[in-house]
Amino acid sequence: MSTSVTTLTGNRGLQVEEKLIFEQDQPGRTAVDLPAVEPYLDRLGGLRRRGAIGLPGLSEPQVVRHYTRLSQKNYGIDTGFYPLGSCTMKHNPRLNEKMARLPGLADIHPFQPESTVQGALKLMHQLAHWLKTLTGMPAVALSPAAGAHGELCGVMAIRAALEARGETRTKVLCPESAHGTNPATAALVGFEVESIPATADGRVDMAALKARLGPDVAAFMVTNPNTCGLFERDIIEISQAVHDAGAYVYMDGANYNAIVGRVRVADLGVDAMHINLHKTFSTPHGGGGPGSGPTVLSAALAPYAPVPYVVEQADGSFHLVEQVLEATASGQQPFGRMKGYHGQFGVFVRALSYMMAMGRDGLFQASGDAVLNANYLLARLSAALSPSFDGPVMHEALFDDRFLKDTGVTTLDFAKAMIDEGFHPMTMYFPLVVHGALLMEPTETESRESLDAFIEAVLGLAERAKAGDAEAFQQAPRLTPRRRLDETAAARRPVLRWTPSVE
Amino acid sequence: MRYLPLTADDRRAMLAAIGVETVEDLFRDLPASARIQDPAAAFDLPDHQGEWEIEQALSALAGQNLSAATAPSFLGAGAYRHHTPASLDYLIQRGEFLTAYTPYQPEVSQGTLQALFEFQTQVAMITGMEVANASMYDGATACAEAAAMACRVTKRKKVLVSGSVHPHFAETTSTFLRYTDCEVEVLSPDVFGLEDLLGRLDDDLACVIVQTPGFFGSLKDYTTLAEAAHEYGALLVVATTEPLSLGLVTSPGEMGADIVVAEGQSLATPPGFGGPGVGLFATRSKYVRQMPGRLCGETVDVDGRRGWVLTLSTREQHIRREKATSNICTNSGLIALAFTIHMTLLGEAGFTGLAELNHARACAAADALGKVKGVRVLSQTFFNEFALSLPKPAEQVVEALAARGILGGVPASRFFPTYPELAEVLLVTVTEMNSDEQVAALVAALTEILA
């Protein structure tokens, strides 16, 4: 194994060790040339900074090399198969990047006169039209910055609607399998959270839900397809029961990719759902954002949508309603403003570029292929691994660690071994409803050859684990820029920044 | 279709391996009454298109906007246009950065993690704070999270927002805390930096939030306010929408701030119609476990080599669920990367030099504009943005300038329509991107419009 190979430098061929920028500092170096400033009278009111900041100086070639080397220590979708469950790591088309960089879309300012940004407002209006048409919902709030922010939008709209009805309801119900953001969001809006158990087939326990519904319940938050990769078959009945109890249905759209074009969520009785443009509509995750989480709203919640929003006027021009007061004058009752400026416009451009590329026919095909790919993984891996629930699944397949019983290999070990085989691991230990979860989401942009290569690797590893070679797993990964990192030490004595050594 | 690799043969073979007849069979859990079989019948939307068709359609929309690429722009009010070096946009588009997820698997994410560690260090340095997180959505949401954090730290319920704070930051903070037991009081817009904050401090206050440079441009020394707030047991939160100012002006940390939040867009990306930006969030080490958002920390691997991981995640939603410090998950990783790359390209000399250049150009422009008949410069102190008083409603003047192909500034009335005394106030920003010729053109056009 290559771990036995040592080099004089610590470098390993194309993997080059890279110091921090602070350790490459040479005072006086810069990668930006500036004109000299003539003497002038400043207007700083005596607040001129004293003393150096301590920022390192590097030249342009050094900076380019630094970040190029860092990039080579990352795994991206461009590198290979990235079956991270619940994250929808699909191909990110470069056309989207090109469109977002058109000067007429990138180099415009949020506070230009409206007459000078009609194209931008029209683009937002068109994106809203696509999202409303696909979901069948009457309204969409574009401004939420990511999925959890969209949840906040939906749950705040629910709270505002309840207040308008003069009701105080204190509880939000979530299934046990919910993403952590759901209970965290509900708590931010002042609700107490209660869990609803699942049935043996991985879905919401209708009897338990119905028994818990009552006049204190504000909303039921349900991810659908759920985090086990299963569609909540009873969703229409669930919505009916929730509405009968005077509460609202928040559908977490993290997994919307599976059902785009296959069903309109309005037809499922949903009151609010966020859409992760950075999952379903192909905009890049960028190592952790930026995302965008437009939230579609039912007629019951639409009046409470936050500012800003775009309206088309009688003369065909577009107007951005930025002030709560203006919205109120036109009969809306916005619960407020969720972020600065007008939303993640650059992400809107990319998502619209993708939707136009796919079209309604392509989006329908994409959800079909995403579900086909996931079921293919499930079918081919079921004999060797332990699937948690029966299929068909939607966009992802959930396995638990029963197949590793008595092997000495854990889910973590198995995931780390996948890395040495050239794959990004699946999601580990989520959802919490099964033991040692391995959640695999292939997406529609993987070829059959790519899936087959992954399947062969997983089957081979499962065989190796069962053959008793736990040691090999516990040593994995061996071929990465760094091997397993000590997360306990990192948390016990946090070092969150570089500091100059004391001389 | 170009993004979909499966062929008809693949699909047939895969369906056979699964043991079903059609793809539709896999959707059998969807309620039959709602299931769509024919998208053409169900949706009034266009079918798929080739690249050039999309380029043409979106270029047509882009063409309906007046871009600063062709029009002189003096716009600010929280979003600023600086030059971004060519290598920056190249580097952030490397696929290994662009197409990676949040770095949950550190062994294959050391690139993102090391860049975040460097980002956190740079943000802490320029704000004069001890620690910074790996980013928030934007400055406004970072401000809201700071208010919530101050309430957690002090176990108090009152937040006071100065009239120097960007109205979107103030509104976002009010909305964010609207359904909690915290109260937010926002003071009237403070054009001249004359509001009395000291007199409003009391024992119930969790924090006071101020901005530097203020929304109307003014610079203020908050040292006394910080000391007084601390005597009352309250925190001082300092916001900024123009982080380049930190290259020239005394940092909030040196003034005694407890939390510093900022919109980092100005150094990371073009204004982009306002998003995505990146929220900067920095504080003192003693409050680190009360911070929202991701944190990257240093550690070692099993071979003893230095490396980085996401850490202190017991604060976060995926572990703590309803008891988390925030619900944030995805943040603004790629824009944080752009910010840190630009800071690295600038370095100490470039960052301080670019700040000096901005201020010098803004001073010269303010002098020139102040000589236009009827125009008064309201800001006694400023960095690269200042407020003008005009003899006419600023909104009309801005429209008239736009008609002449100049994006001349932001009227305060856009944010404060109910304050008639602000109707004639115009915010003007001057950066390194505004040449002497552009400033002269603005002066000439303004002279003509106001004549």
Interface residues (C-beta under 8 A of the other chain):
Chain A: T3 G10 E18 L20 I21 F22 D25 P27 G28 R29 T30 A31 V32 L34 P35 V37 E38 Y40 L41 D42 R43 L44 G45 G46 L47 R48 R49 R50 A52 I53 G54 L55 P56 G57 L58 E60 V63 V64 H66 Y67 T68 R69 L70 S71 Q72 K73 N74 Y75 G76 I77 D78 T79 Y82 L84 C87 M89 K90 H91 N92 P93 L95 E97 K98 M99 R101 L102 P103 G104 L105 A106 D107 I108 H109 P110 F111 Q112 P113 S115 T116 V117 Q118 G119 A120 K122 L123 W130 T133 L134 A145 A146 G147 A148 H149 E151 L152 M156 R159 H179 G180 T181 P183 A184 T185 A186 A187 L188 V189 G190 E192 V193 L230 F231 R233 I235 I236 I259 G261 R262 V263 R264 D267 L268 H278 S282 P284 H285 G286 G287 G288 G289 P290 G291 S292 P306 E322 Q323 V324 L325 E326 F335 G336 R337 M338 K339 G340 Y341 H342 G343 Q344 F345 G346 V347 V349 L352 S353 M356 A357 M358 G359 R360 D361 G362 L363 F364 Q365 A366 G368 D369 V371 L372 N373 N375 Y376 L378 A379 R380 G391 P392 M394 A415 K416 I419 H424 P425 F430 E444 T445 E446 S447 R448 S450 P477 T480 P481 R482 R483 R484 L485 D486 E487 A489 A490 A491 P494 V495 L496 R497 W498
Chain B: M1 R2 Y3 L4 P5 L6 D10 R11 A13 M14 L15 A17 I18 G19 V20 V23 D25 L26 F27 R28 D29 L30 P31 S33 A34 R35 I36 P39 A40 A42 F43 D44 L45 P46 D47 H48 Q49 E51 E53 I54 E55 A57 L58 S59 A60 L61 A62 G63 Q64 N65 L66 S67 A68 A69 T70 S73 L75 A77 G78 A79 R81 P85 S87 D89 Y90 L91 I92 Q93 R94 G95 E96 F97 L98 T99 A100 Y101 T102 P103 Y104 Q105 P106 E107 V108 S109 Q110 G111 T112 Q114 A115 F117 E118 Q120 T121 Q122 A124 M125 I126 E130 V131 A132 A134 S135 Y137 D138 G139 A140 T141 H166 H168 F169 E171 T172 S174 T175 F176 R178 Y179 T180 D181 L219 K220 D221 L246 G247 L248 V249 T250 S251 E263 T269 P270 P271 G272 F273 G274 G275 P276 G277 V278 V288 R294 L295 C296 G297 E298 T299 V300 D301 V302 D303 R305 G307 W308 V309 T311 L312 S313 T314 E316 Q317 H318 I319 R320 R321 E322 K323 A324 S326 N327 I328 C329 T330 N331 S332 G333 L334 I335 L337 I341 M343 T344 L345 L346 G347 E348 A349 G350 F351 T352 G353 L354 E356 L357 H359 A360 A362 C363 A364 A366 S379 Q380 T381 F382 F383 V398 E399 A402 L407 V410 R414 P417 T418 E432
